[in-house]
Amino acid sequence: MGHVVKTPAGTFRANWRDASGRQKAKTFPTRRQAAAFLAETETAIARRVRRPARRTSAVREVRGTVAGVPQR
């Protein structure tokens, strides 16, 4: 289970542990946004669904191109 705390800067930080047990945190301007993100994240962890962090070159290589140039 995670929790939301108010930072000294006036923003709100969502704290949780990922599937491997590492502590994670993300900051939001409102408590509502932090709580919504935390609920979504905890549900994904419980269902063992992994959201991709960002698109990488490995994804492009699987598709057969690197930086828009077809592979031979």
C-alpha positions as CSV (number, residue, x, y, z in Angstrom):
1,M,0.0,0.0,0.0
2,G,1.2,3.5,-0.8
3,H,0.5,6.8,0.7
4,V,0.3,10.5,-0.3
5,V,2.2,13.2,1.6
6,K,2.4,17.0,1.2
7,T,5.8,18.3,0.4
8,P,7.3,21.5,1.9
9,A,6.9,23.1,-1.6
10,G,3.1,22.6,-1.4
11,T,2.9,19.7,-3.9
12,F,1.8,16.2,-3.1
13,R,4.0,13.1,-3.4
14,A,2.6,9.6,-4.0
15,N,4.8,6.9,-2.4
16,W,4.6,3.2,-3.2
17,R,6.6,0.0,-3.6
18,D,6.9,-1.6,-7.0
19,A,6.5,-5.3,-7.6
20,S,10.1,-6.0,-6.7
21,G,9.8,-4.1,-3.4
22,R,11.7,-0.9,-4.4
23,Q,10.4,2.4,-3.1
24,K,9.0,4.7,-5.8
25,A,7.6,8.3,-5.6
26,K,6.1,10.8,-8.0
27,T,5.0,14.4,-7.3
28,F,1.7,16.0,-8.3
29,P,0.3,19.5,-8.0
30,T,-2.9,18.3,-6.2
31,R,-3.7,15.6,-3.7
32,R,-6.5,14.3,-5.9
33,Q,-4.1,13.7,-8.8
34,A,-1.6,11.9,-6.5
35,A,-4.3,9.7,-5.0
36,A,-5.7,8.8,-8.5
37,F,-2.2,7.9,-9.8
38,L,-1.5,5.8,-6.7
39,A,-4.8,3.9,-7.0
40,E,-4.1,3.2,-10.6
41,T,-0.5,2.1,-9.9
42,E,-1.5,-0.2,-7.0
43,T,-4.2,-1.8,-9.2
44,A,-1.7,-2.4,-11.9
45,I,0.8,-4.0,-9.5
46,A,-1.9,-6.2,-8.0
47,R,-2.9,-7.4,-11.5
48,R,0.8,-7.7,-12.4
49,V,0.4,-5.3,-15.4
50,R,3.5,-3.4,-16.3
51,R,3.2,0.0,-18.0
52,P,6.0,0.8,-20.3
53,A,8.0,3.8,-19.0
54,R,8.8,5.1,-22.4
55,R,9.5,4.0,-26.0
56,T,13.0,2.7,-26.5
57,S,15.3,1.8,-29.4
58,A,14.5,-1.9,-28.6
59,V,10.9,-1.3,-29.7
60,R,12.0,0.2,-33.0
61,E,14.4,-2.7,-33.6
62,V,11.6,-5.2,-33.1
63,R,9.6,-3.3,-35.7
64,G,12.5,-3.6,-38.1
65,T,13.8,-0.1,-38.1
66,V,16.2,2.0,-36.2
67,A,15.7,5.8,-36.3
68,G,13.4,5.3,-39.3
69,V,16.0,3.5,-41.4
70,P,14.9,-0.1,-42.5
71,Q,17.3,-2.9,-41.3
72,R,18.8,-5.2,-43.8
